[in-house]
Amino acid sequence: MPVDFPNSLWANTAPERTPSAPLSGTEETDVAVIGAGFTGLSAAIEVRRRGHAVTLLEGKAAGWGASGRNNGQVIPILTSAEPDTWVSRYGDAGKRMVHLIGNSGDVLFDLVREFDMQAEAEQTGWFQPVHSPGRIKLAQKRVEAWQRFGFPAELKTPEECATILGTDFWHGGMLNPTGGHINPLALAREMARIAEHLGAVIHEESPAMSFERIGHEWVITTPKGKLKARALILASNAYTGELAPRLAPRIARSVVPVLSWQMATEPVGDNLSQKILPGRQAVSDTRGDLRFFRYDARNRLITGGAVIGSFDVANRVRKKAAQRLGEAFPDLGVPEMTHVWSGYIGMNWDRFPRVHKLGPDAWAWIGCNGRGVALGTSLGRELARAVTGQPEDELALPVTDPTPFPMHGIVRRVAPTYLAWLKRQDHKEINL
């Protein structure tokens, strides 16, 4: 039976993919990858480029998880993990991580161009407008920090911001021209196609139930088979504990999977699209209760949001996001949403991604914190280099031990109420 995807715009527009056969029996490979999202697929491509055999196990279908459900914004910075803090926390490895993050937009778009992937890719830039006048200082600090590391961040005045967005609803902000947006499910399926073209083996509907080190190899068990490998990359992120709770419980409990809601408007007419966001940048503002949007290839605005509570969530978040677009862009009015869907993102307490060594030639990372499109693609490439001979002191892999949340189940249930605190903070000016 075909795998069910959410009724998203991406599922209706991405190139079709014929699922690969599930793993059956016992197979051997050099590198095993668990998870066919951006990280796992990027890793598989890089492993093949470096001349090693690779087999990728996916519990559902390529792009089924967060990689195929997100907003599609390619953002070459992180939520609040600032570059100087990476260096102070992790030294040289942190400095290499800063450069990996700062280059992550170019890495993704270069990969798309190299293989002519049909993923609706537009490297039009990523813009972070500030939602209160005082927060222009935050944008200035971020611009200066990224410029110190050699990246092309730009500070925009309120007037320039109004030109970029077509509204004076925001107060200036930071522009990174290396960002942009893609159709995420299309990108995942195209990455799977390229990985297979290069010689990678992909088994879908093959959830990894467990892995263990036996002798000099890793053995991964699925419902119908086993995969033996010299090296292992765990690339399941927020879904690590969703399909197989015993797969890597300490890592799974080190993040809180939070539902992220996305939606799409009807196509915006040319008269309005030439005024609203005419440069077609991806936009995410400085609120904790985030406002974010961008166009797709059909001139639909792709936006989203969050609400507190579990009652009638899809309709409530649809109404909230539509009203917010109408508030920011009065000429648009309150738009109708044609598609509404959701998926998990992996959040942790300080919003720093974590890289873990699982044992000899075995790696994982987790904690995208809503920035997984560009970051996951770059980290997949880096993890592939780690398991194919690149010295660790040359890699952007600041290693830590997993730190599970105490009472993870309770934390997971109450996490949505964090939104109320974020909304209160949004009304306060910050001291910098």
N, C-alpha and C positions, 0 to 999 in steps of 0.2 A: 504494500500500500504506500502511496506517496506520503511524504511527511507534510503535515499541515503547517503552513506559515500563517502568521497573523494577517488580518485583512488590511494590510498597509498599502500605501501608495507604491512602495518599493516592490512588494510582491506582485503588484499588477503591472509593473513597468520594466523590471529587470529581465535580462536575457534568460531564456529557459535553460535549465540544466537537467540533464539526465542523471539521476543519482547513481553513484557507484555502488558496487555490491558490498554488503556487509562482510566483515571478517568472518571466515569460517575455517576451523581447523587451526593449525599452527603455522605461523610464518616467521621469517627472520629478516632483519634489516640492519643497517648501520645505525640510523637515527630514527627513533620513534617520536612522533608529535601527537599530543592529545589536545584536540580542539581545532576545528576548521573555521575559526574566525580570522581576523586580520593578522593576529600574532602568529598563529599556527601556519597559515597559508604563506605569509611572508617568510617564515622560517623555512618552510618546505622549499620555496623557490630558491632561497639563498643556499641551503644545503646542497641542492642539485647543481647550482652554479659552481660550487666548490668541489664538485666531483664525488659526492657521497650519496649512497642510497638512503632514501627516506620513505617512511610509511606514516601516513597521517590517519588517526582514528577520530571520527566525529560521531557523537551520540545521536544526532538527528540528521541534519543536512548542512552543507557548507553555507555559512552565513545565517543559520537559523537563530542563533543567539543574539547578543547585543550588537555584533558587527553588522547584522542585516536589519536592525530595528531602529537605529539611532537617527538623529537629525541629519547626519551626513556632513556636518561641519568639520573641516580640516583645520585644526587649531594648533599652532606651533608653540604654545605655552601651556602651562598647567593652571589648575584652578587657583591655588594659593601657594603652591610650592615655588617660591621665588628663587632665581638663579643663585644669589649670594648665599642663601640658606643651604642649598645643595653643597656648595663648596665648604662652608663652615661645618656641615654635618659629616661629609664623606671625603673631604680632601680631594686628591687627584681624581678618584673615581667619580666624585660629585661634579668636578669640573668637566669630565668627559660626558657625564649625563646631561649637563647643561647644553653642551654642544649637540648631543643627540636630540634633545628636545627642540632646540632652536632650528635644527636642520630637518626636523621631521616632516614639515610640509613639503619641502623640496624632495625629500626621499620618496614620499608617496606619489607626488605628481610626476617625478622623473620615471618612476616604475610604470605608471600608467602610460606615459608617452613612449617609453622604450618598447613596450609590448602592444601598443595601440589598443589598450583595453577600452571597451565600450561601457564606460561607467559615468557618463554625464559629468565629466570632470571639468571644473572651472577654477583655475588658480587666480581668482579675482581679489584675493586678500581677505583677511579676517579683521573685523573692527570691534573693539570693546568700548562702547560709549559709556560715559559715567552718568549716573542717574541723579546726582545732586552736585551743586557747584563745588562743594568742598572736596569731592572725590577726584577732582582734576589733579590734586596733589598725588593721589594714588597712581593715576595714569602716568604722571610725570616720572614718578619713582620707578615704575615698571619700564618705561621707555628708556630711562637712563641706565637701568640695570642691564637690559638686553643689549643696548648699544655698547656697553663696556665689554661685552663678550663678542662684539662684532656683528650683531644681527640688525636687520634694517627696520627696527621699530620706529614709528613716527608719532609725535604728539600732535593732535588736531585740536584747533580752537573751537569754541562753540559755533562760530560761523562756518568753519570748514565741516564740522560735524553735521550741521543742518543741510549743507550741500550734499554730503555723502548719503544721508538718510532721507532727505526730502521732508524733514520735519524739525522743529526746534524743541522737541520733547526732551532731548538729552542735552548735555552741557560740555561737549568736547569728548576726547577720548584717545585711545591708542589704536593705531592701525599697524598691522603686520602684513606686508604685501605678499608674503610667501604662503599665506593660508588660502582658504577657499572652500569649496564644497564638492561633494560627489553623491551619486546614488549609491548608498552603502551596500545594499544587497547585490546590485550589479557589480560593484567592485569585488565583493567576496566571490561571486560566481566566476568572474573573469580571472581572479587570482587562482582559483581552483583549476580553471581551464589551463592557465599557463603552467602551473605546477605539474599537472599531468603531462602537458606537452614536453616539459623538460625531463620527464621520467619519474616523477614522484608517484607513489601509490597512495590512493585515498580510499578508505573504507568508510562509507556513511552508514547510519543506523547501527553503529558499533560503539555504544557507550563503554568507555573504560571503567570497569568496576573497581579495579585495584591495580597497584603496581608494587613490585618488590624486587630487591636486588638478590639474585641467586648466582653465586659464584662471580663470574666476571661480566655478567650481563643483566639487563633489566627485563623483567617479564611482566607484561601488561595483560590482564585478563578481561575479556569481553564476554557477553552472554553466550556467544557461539564459538569463541576461539581464543587463542593466545598469540601475542606478538613478542618476539625476543629481539632485543636490540642492545648495542654497545652503549648508546647514549639516549637520553630522554629529555624532552621539553614538554612541560605541562603548561598549556596555553588556554585554560578554560575560564580564567578570571571570575566574573561574578556568578557564573554558572557552575563553579567547581563543585558545590555541594547539592546542586539541583537535580541532576540525573542519577548520581551515584553518591549518596551521602558519606560513604566510607572511603571514597577515593583519596582524599587528602584533607581530613577533617580539621587539622590545625590551620592549614592555609585557608580553607573555606570559612572558618570562623574568625579569620583576621580581617574580613571585610563584612559589611552589611549590604546585602542586595536590596536596592531601593528601586521601585518601579519608576521609570521615566516615561512620560506620556508625550507622544508626538502626534501631529495632525497636519492636514493639508487643506488649503482653501481651494475654491474654484480658481481656474486661471485668471490672472489679473490682466485687464485689457491694456493695450499698448499705451493708451493715453495716460493711465495711472502708473504703469511700470516705468515709464520714462521720467516720472517725477519721484516715485517712491523707490529708493535704493537703486538709482539708475546704473551704478557701477557693479551691481550684482554681488557685492561682498557678502560673506557670512557675518552675522552679527550676534553677539551675546553680550549683554550689558553687565554692570558691576553689582547688580542686586544679588542677594542671597536667594530670594524668590525670583529666580532668573527670568528675564525676558529675552527671547532669542528667536531669530527668524532668518530666512534667506529664500531665494527663488530656486525652483527646480528647472529642469529643461523645458517644461511646459508653462512656465511663468506662474506656477502655483507658489504661494507663500507657504513654506514649511516652518511650523512653529510648534509650540508645546507648552507644558506647564505642569504644575503639581497642586494638589489640594489635600487637606487634612481629612482623615476619616475614610471609611470603606463604603459608604452608601452612595450608589449611583455615580461612581467616580468618573466614568467615561463622559457622561453628559455634563457633569459639573466642570470638569477640566476643559471640555470643549467650549462651554459657555465663557469660562474665565479667559481662555486664550483669545477667543474671538473678540471679546469686549476690550481686551488690552490692545489688540491691533487697532481697533476702532478708535481707542483713546489716543494712541500715538499718531495715527494717520487718519484724521477726520474725513479726508476725501474718500478714503476706502470704505468708510462705514463699518458696520459690524458684519464681517464676512461669514458666509456659510462654510462649514467644514465638511468635506466629502469623505475623508478617511481619518480615523482615529485609532491609534494602536499604542502598544507599550512594550517595554522590555526592561530587564534589570541592568543597572549599573552598579559597580562595586565601589562602595564608599568606605573610607576608614577615618579615624579620628582626626588626623592632621592633614589629610588629603595628599599625602606623599605616596606615590607608587612604591611597592616593595618588590625587591628582587631576592630570590632565595636559591641556595644550593641544596638540592635534595640528596646529594650523594655524589659518587664519582660520575662525572660526565652527565649530570642531571640538574636541570635548572627549571625555575618557574618565576613568573612575575604575576602580581595581582594588585588591584586597587587603581582602576583607571580614573575614578572620580569624575566621570563625564568628559574625559579628554582622550578616549581610547582610539580614535580613528587614526590620527597621525602617530601617536605614541606607540600604539600596538604594532603598527606596520614597521616602525623603526626598531622597536625592541625585538620583534621577531627576527629581523635580520641580525641583530646583535647576538641573540641567543644562538642562532645558527652558527655564527662565527665561533662562539664559545665552545660548542661541541664538535667543531671540525678543526681544532688546532690553534686558534688564535690565542696568544697568551692573555691571561686574565688581566694583567696590568696594562693592557692596551685597550681594554673594553670598557664601555660605559655601563658597568654592572655593579653598582654599590650594594654589596651583599648584606642582608640582615637575617636574623632568625624570625620565623613566624611568631606573631604576638596575638593570640586569639583574644577576642572580646570576652571578658567575664560575663557569664549569663547571656550568651549570644542570642538565645531564643527570645529572651525578654527584650534585649536591645533591638532586635529585628522588629518586634511588634510595636515598640514605641518610637522607632526612628522617624516615621512620618510626622510625628508631632514636632520634630526639630524645625519644621517649616515655620511654625508659629514664632519661634525665637528669631529665625532669619528675617521674617517680615518686620519684626520690631526693630531689629538692627538696621534694616534698610532705611528707616526713618531718622536715624541718628547720623550726624556727621562724625567722621572718624578723626582721631588725633594722630597726625603723622609728624 
